[in-house]
Amino acid sequence: MPNLPDEQHFPSRLTTICLRHCLLEEDPMPILEKLLHLKNVELWDQSFAGRRMLCSGGGFTKLHQLELSGLKELEEWIVEEGSMPVLHTLSISHCDNLKELPDGLRFITSLMELSCGYMGSKWEERLTDGGTDYFKVQHIPLLIFNWA
């Protein structure tokens, strides 16, 4: 499946979507962020096979939870200021090639929990107090790192 259908092909009041094993070639975020009632998005197990993902400013206005897991090809994730303004929980795991968390996370002041699993110990070093990327997550009350 090279890409998602346009937003008008989804139910207008869709609140949750979980994509798995789709091997989408095109970034799904430009379509998903236009689904105005989405509260939960789960991209798992090679649902997206691209290297770059973008969450635009003004997108995902009602999103509360985002899970990214097993996106093996993902290297760069960009979050623009104004994207996901009510996001509460972010979980990232098994995204082996993701180089860093997006700078734009620092603008999501609603974010209460960030969970990073199986991303390597360098992530914990960079994201904890004194780390090079701590400024991106210092406002988040709960940071969870899982390695086993």
Buried (B, 14 or more C-beta within 10 A) or exposed (E): EEBBEEBEEBEEEBEEBEBEEBEBEBBBBBBBBBBEBBBBBBBBBBBBBBEEBBBBBEBBBBBBBBBBBBBEBBBBBBBBEBBBBBBBBBBBBBBBEBEBBBBBBBBBEEBBBBBBBBBEEEBBBBBBEEBEBBEBBEBBEEBEBEEE
